Each structure stands twice: as C-alpha cells, then as structure tokens.
Amino acid sequence: MRSHFLTLMLAAAISSGALVGASHSADEPAPAEKAEDAAASAASGAGKKSPIDVVNGAEKGTLKNPFDWKDPEIVKEGHKIYMGLSCNGCHGGGGGGGMCPPLTNETWVYGGDDDTLFRLIVLGSKDLQAAGYARKGQEGVVGPMPPYKDIVDDSDRIWKAVAWIRSVWGGRKEKITW
C-alpha cells in the first residue's frame, strides 16, 4: 500500500512539473493584471520574490495573503494556478479531497492561517514539521504534501492559489483564521 501511494505521489509530482512548464504561459496575466499584481505585491512586501525567499525572510506567523479571497478575478486566477500546479491530483478539482485532505472543511491539519498554508505549500509537510510546526487536526486521509519551492518561482502565484482555497472553504465564520 505504501509503495502504491509513493508511486502515485511521484506521478503527481512529475506531472506537476510538466504542467507548470506547459501551463505557465497560458496562466500569464494580461499587462493590466500584472500592474495590479505588482501594486498588491508591493503593498504586502512580497514583490516578485521566490516563495522560498519569502519564507526565509519572514518570522513565523507574520505572512499575510495580499490578495482578497472575495475578489472574483483573483479567485478565478487562483483556481487556474491550483489546477495548473496539479493540486487537484491530490486535493480534487473543487478542493474536496481525494488521496489527500479536503480544503473545503474546517479541519486544517497544520493550521489554517495564511502563514501556515503558504509555508506548507512552499516547504511541504516534511520541512514544515522540521521548522517546528506540528499537526493540529486530523483527517481520514493524510498524505505528505510535496514542497513547491522548486516548482513555483513567484510567491504571488501561491498567494492566489491560497485565495482560491479560501473561496471554496465551507466552514463556519467563527472558524476563520485568516
């Protein structure tokens, strides 16, 4: 069973890399969107930094998403990025889960704040745990999160994917941690 799971994870990682290269130009925003993105990034201090540079340059708990998860254009772009990075291979196309936890319920395995989610995506679960994060919640399906630090070169792409994840979350308002 473990061998089969690892084979599936390897296949997802390989397809993620291929899709990132193939889909990056298709996901490229129009010039006006680039200007808006640059303004939002400048306001957040993120700029066009690589995701690993953002993680390494920020104290634990200080990262905040500069993009509004209620903005339909950001959400639409975030979903394209989510699909282009093959996140759907593990978490489902609508975020409802699959061989990894759903993104639509109130259970966040490591925590649901912006800082934790960004670091989890960038570092993957193994390096996140090595950085001192521990599981806070339990899911019926919990696979290891692969690191995207070598796949995504622009932190804004991760933030927009996180904005989309926020948009599909179906929990109670009092459970929002962002």
FENQUI-V997724 format. One record per run of one state. SS is the DSSP state (alpha for helix, beta for strand, coil for the rest). FROM is the first residue (numbers start at 1). LEN is the number of residues. If there is no record, write none. Layout:
ss->SS from->FROM len->LEN
ss->SS from->FROM len->LEN
This chain:
ss->coil from->1 len->1
ss->alpha from->2 len->22
ss->coil from->24 len->7
ss->alpha from->31 len->14
ss->coil from->45 len->6
ss->alpha from->51 len->6
ss->coil from->57 len->15
ss->alpha from->72 len->13
ss->coil from->85 len->3
ss->alpha from->88 len->4
ss->coil from->92 len->22
ss->alpha from->114 len->17
ss->coil from->131 len->24
ss->alpha from->155 len->14
ss->coil from->169 len->4
ss->alpha from->173 len->3
ss->coil from->176 len->3
